Amino acid sequence: MKAALLKAWSDWRRRSRYAEVSRVCIPLVTGMAATTVMEFTDRIFLSHYSVDAISAVVPAGVTAFLLLCFLGGVSGYVSVFIAQYYGSGRPEKIGLVLWQGLFITFLSGIFLFLFATFATTPLFTLVGHSPTVRIQEELYFRILCHGGVLHVAIQALSGFFTGRGKTRPVMLATVLGMAVNIPLDYGLINGVWGFPELGIRGAGLATVVSWGVTLLFLVLAAFSRPLRKEFRLLETMVLDREIFVGLLRYGVPGALQFSLDIFAFTFFILMVGRMGTVPLAASNIVISISSLAFMPALGFSYGICSMAGYALGRKRPDEARAAAWSGIHILLAYTLLLDIFFIVSPEWIVSVFVHSSDSGQYEEISHMASKLLRLVAAYILLDAFYMIFSAVLKGAGDTRFLLWAISGASLGCMIVPLFVGIHYMGMGIYAAWSCIVGFVATLCFLVSWRYGKGRWEEMLVIEKN
């Protein structure tokens, strides 16, 4: 028995991809960590600035992120095409793929500008938050959307590197953006170091500036002389109808899958806002803290998606499976540590967002947020499986199933229960957060089932060689 177990362990170590997964994913996780730190500090600054500001920044930010995730998800799907072309030994196609992603970026910028200009006020009027919060929501949302084309372009250029397993430039660009954002954010929010005091407007402007810095770094890296020559980046600046349509065919369902995931949380925040300022502020704080688990999982999912695409391009689905399970093992170890922290001492991390000397609203927010963190601990373990298995399916091109899965789960576990419960039955904040647990559990079950069926092993988004 012992010999059999040792042999099984030896075989798994030989087949596993821990080192490769770490090499590809850790830089992406570092980049996501930089993004998380940027958002974390942004919300700390605003929570100390005013209750209205912290109440407005998450609904407006998540709503903007919903649009940016969809458009960036379509342009960023170049990573799967590039990974499969790279794995199948056809690097001459990579430049064409990148340019199709950039053409989609240009169209996205036009859409974002028009949407922010004409739809912002009707959208947040419909949400129904208090007037003082709504004004700041509109302001923050409009700034992020007007500068959103930079974010979409970042996704396309990041896909150029991630699809080839070269994730370090993405990490460096994101860290540089964070290094610019944090001091600029503090200065523009509070009016120090010679900057004007702009409050939530300053937070939005600092974010857009950091996107510009990140994009500039990626442009210089992608169009460096060696890469220009290797992938003929200047010669391939043409519209390729087959690849462009393919990006839309697979990228739109894939982007919708992630966007609907974000929409479910956006809808949750908007509905919780109807309960009052205290539940809204507490939920915003908890969602910000839960990003400590979500962002690393998202970084791993980007890396595993590209690794799965590369493996399938090489006709080696066994390598994709090994990469997926290696990623899950690493994520579970990290998530278990967070779970212990969230369960044992939630008050400490919540205290970062509140003034310990304050009473009244801040004390009530702190108490509620500490209890909600224990619910977060219940679903982030399941989220690790969902993120990795869905990444493999996306890397294969099985994006339509992902779209149907997220559509059913969001409608049945989040949108309908929350709307009926809050609007008609007086649902409380803890019952509302239980809907999130059920939502993630349902997604985990559906995606795990699809992964286990193995149909993705025969899929490709590119033409067969």
Summary of the structure (lengths in Angstrom):
residues: 465
radius of gyration: 21.9
end to end distance: 45.2
largest distance: 71.1
contacts: 1737
relative contact order: 0.13
helix: 86%
strand: 0%
